[in-house]
Amino acid sequence: MIVTEPREAIAAWVGAKIGVTFSPPFTAIGEIRNGKIIGAYVFNVWTAHDVEVSLAADRLTTALMRRAFAYVVNELGCRRATFRTRADNIPAQRCLERLGGRLEGRQRGYFGDCDALLYGILKEEFPYGLDA
């Protein structure tokens, strides 16, 4: 089941997985299986065209990916989503590439002990369609 509430609990789960704390305003979408979150997105720092997205997953389903990107485009009205990941997190980089993400840059020392890689996904490059 894909849910948007309780957004604070969803954001706390994502934050615990990736080592950050989210401060409002933010929204979130998560997928629940057997009473547990298996994957979730947190959306914050949005402009008219872009939103920063944080993603964590034990299992990332196509249904959640579609719902999350449909939210970015249809609800927030953004044309793109921006993601940052640790330069040493190869599984996250592969996941972002499967989602249609393109490597756009490197932010040195972003995580303190590690650089961040910046990925962007444009709505026309999202490979899974936008219908929820």
N, C-alpha and C positions, 0 to 999 in steps of 0.2 A: 504494500500500500504506500502510495506517495502522499506525503503530508507537508504542510507549511507551518504547522503549529505543533507543539510550542517552539517558536523560533529560537528562544533563548537556549533551550536544551539542545536543539539541533546545532546551533552555533557553538555551544560549549563542547559538543562531541567532536565537531570539525577542529576546533581550536586545540583540543587535547591531542588529536592525531597529528596536527602539523606544528604544534608548539607556539601558538599565538592566542591572544585574547581579543575578542571582538567587542567594540564599543558601539552603541547605537549611534546613528540609525543603520540598521541592516535588515535584510530579509533573508529567509532560508527555505530550502526545499530539501527534504530527506526521504529516503525509502526505508520502510520498516518491514522486517521479516521476523516472524516468531517473537514479536515484542521488542526487537532490537534494531537499532539503526545499522544499516549495512552500507550506506553511502549517502553523502549529503553535499550540498553547495551552500555557501554563504555569499550574498551579494551586498557589496557596500561600495562607497565612493563612486557614485554614478554621476554622469553628465548627460547631456542630451544625446550623445552618440556612443558612449562607452560605459561599461561597468566593470569594476574589479571583482573578480570571482575567486573564492577559495574553495577547494575541492578536497575531500577525503573520502576514501572508500575501502571497505573490506571486499566489497563486490560492487562493481559499477554496471548497472543494467542499461540497456538501450532505452527502456521506458523512462528512467530517471534522466538520462542524457537529453532525450527529446523534450521532456517537460521543462527541464532547467533552461535549455536554450530557447524554447518557445516563450518562457517567462522573460528572458533577456530581450527578445525581439518584440513580442506582442504586448507585454505588460509594462516593461520599462521603456520601450520605444528605442532601444539601442540597436545600432548596426553592428557592434562588435563587443566582444568580451575579452578582458585582459586577465592573464594568469601569471603568477610568479611561482617558481619552484626552486628548490635548492639545486645548485649546479651538480651536487653529488647524488641527487635522487633520480637515478636512471629510470626506475619504473614510472615515476610521475611524468617524466619527459616523454616516455613512450605512450602513456595514456593521453597526454595532451596532443600528441601527434595523431593518435587514432581519432581524437575528437575534431580534427581539422586544424589544430593549432600550428602556427608557424613561429619559429624562433625569431624574435625581433631584437633581442639585445641581451646584454649582461649588466647587472648592477653589482659593482665590486663591493664586497663586504656587507651586503644588505642584511644577511642573517648573522652578522658578527663574526662567526667562525667560517662562513662560507658565502660565496657569491650567489646571487639570484639570477636565474634565467627568466627572461620576459617573453611570454608567448601571447599571441593574439589570434582570435578566431573571428572572422567576418561571417555575417549571416549567410552569405552566398557560398561560403566554403564549408559550412557545417554539413558533414556527410550523412547525418541520420534523419533529416527532415525536421520540420518544425511543428508537426501536429502532435498534440499530447496524446 
